[in-house]
Every structure is written in structure tokens, then in C-alpha cells.
Amino acid sequence: MKTIAGAKEDHAAKRTNDQNLIIPAEPGQNVTLRCEDTNIKINEDLAFEWTRTDLKKDEYVFFYRDNSTFLDGQHESFMNRVSLKDPQMKDGDLSVVLKNVNIEDSGTYESLLSCFTSQ
């Protein structure tokens, strides 16, 4: 799913025709980038990433793997501003909260999910 976040005057989230979710926000607000999958098994084989489509390939907004958040490769503008909405990820909630948004945070965000098999 793609999430488009940006500073807008209308505060109601809206879906576009292609099922993108538009989340308007005012500077200084916190925004939840939603990603939920009730079929996902939360374990050490789970990895997921939140990215923004205009970032370089090796940069990301948020990355989680091996039961940990990874900071190497996180784009500097998101440092100390992104965290899991629910650290327990109950019911497959992989949403993250972007704190203190600003106009530079406008863009299209994507959640990418991978499940790895232990060898």
C-alpha cells in the first residue's frame, strides 16, 4: 500500500482512485503511516521497511528486521522521528508514527514486507 502524506488544510484522510491513502497534516503534527496485515506472523523472520518514493535506493524512513529497528541507512531527515505505533505489532499492525512533520515530509510513502526463512 502507498501512503501519501503532506501538509494540507483539510485534515480528513482520503483514498484516491488507485487506493492510495492521502493523509493531510499540519507542520508539527504527528502522522501515522498505516500498514496492517492480520495474516502476518510476527517473529524473527519478519522484515519490513517504510520508504518514500523519492529517496535513494539505499535510504529509508524506517527499517525493522531480527526483532530490531535498524538506523544505518535511515535518511537523516527521519532520525529520531519515526517509531512503531505498536512495538508489540499486535494483530499485524506494522504502522509507524512520523513525529513533528514538516513540509519536507510531503511525498509518497510505501511499506515493503518480507518474510525470511531461517537456515
ChimeraX attribute file (.defattr): number of C-alpha atoms within 10 A of each C-alpha:
attribute: neighborCount
match mode: 1-to-1
recipient: residues
	/A:1	13
	/A:2	21
	/A:3	22
	/A:4	23
	/A:5	23
	/A:6	21
	/A:7	20
	/A:8	15
	/A:9	9
	/A:10	11
	/A:11	12
	/A:12	10
	/A:13	13
	/A:14	14
	/A:15	12
	/A:16	10
	/A:17	7
	/A:18	7
	/A:19	11
	/A:20	16
	/A:21	20
	/A:22	21
	/A:23	22
	/A:24	18
	/A:25	24
	/A:26	17
	/A:27	15
	/A:28	12
	/A:29	12
	/A:30	16
	/A:31	19
	/A:32	17
	/A:33	24
	/A:34	18
	/A:35	18
	/A:36	15
	/A:37	12
	/A:38	10
	/A:39	8
	/A:40	15
	/A:41	14
	/A:42	18
	/A:43	12
	/A:44	14
	/A:45	14
	/A:46	17
	/A:47	19
	/A:48	16
	/A:49	18
	/A:50	25
	/A:51	23
	/A:52	23
	/A:53	14
	/A:54	11
	/A:55	13
	/A:56	11
	/A:57	10
	/A:58	10
	/A:59	17
	/A:60	23
	/A:61	25
	/A:62	27
	/A:63	22
	/A:64	17
	/A:65	17
	/A:66	12
	/A:67	13
	/A:68	10
	/A:69	15
	/A:70	13
	/A:71	16
	/A:72	12
	/A:73	14
	/A:74	19
	/A:75	17
	/A:76	13
	/A:77	10
	/A:78	17
	/A:79	12
	/A:80	11
	/A:81	16
	/A:82	21
	/A:83	19
	/A:84	18
	/A:85	16
	/A:86	14
	/A:87	12
	/A:88	11
	/A:89	15
	/A:90	13
	/A:91	14
	/A:92	16
	/A:93	19
	/A:94	25
	/A:95	19
	/A:96	22
	/A:97	18
	/A:98	21
	/A:99	17
	/A:100	15
	/A:101	21
	/A:102	15
	/A:103	14
	/A:104	10
	/A:105	19
	/A:106	17
	/A:107	17
	/A:108	17
	/A:109	23
	/A:110	21
	/A:111	22
	/A:112	14
	/A:113	15
	/A:114	10
	/A:115	15
	/A:116	12
	/A:117	7
	/A:118	6
	/A:119	3
